Amino acid sequence: MSLFTVVMVFIGLNIDTFIALLFVLRNYNYRLPIAGFGAATLFLWGLGVLLGKTLALLFPDWITGLMGIVLILLAVFDSGDEQGTVKTSFSSIFLFCLSLGGDNLAVYIPWVVNLSWTEILYIGIVFEVGAVLLILLGKLFVNSRPVAYLLERYGKYGSKLVYVFAGLYIIWDSKLLPHLLALF
């Protein structure tokens, strides 16, 4: 698994959280968002690993392709959540990041099925480093209004594109379509 691939998956799945955190970073110290976002990232990755490996034991590999459909549906049917203000305690930032990153499970669950434990650890470490770097980068962005404006305006579309392509990849990689066609 290349570092580039892991980093692109992380960025694509967390751009919405990053944009939302820009509003928190503008007024507060960066340590609390790093701790909250890092903990949420680790929790979601761990949950994805647990669910993915459990599903692999209970069901055939191709069943995880259904998560690709879920991911595409998440992109198509936007919940329209408005990004309100976030209180700045660790628990509130953790829950905020967790709620924004919950859809990451749709990618994590089928992704971990065929990964070794070494690859899972490697990806977890890259994700944690990425979480810290995104917060530090965010601190730089909040001082640059044009960049923050572009991310706020077009970041949602970028996330949707990543979700659709990741969903299509999961469906293709799991060989879900031939199994569904065989049922008919």
Disulfide bonds with the S-S distance in Angstrom:
none
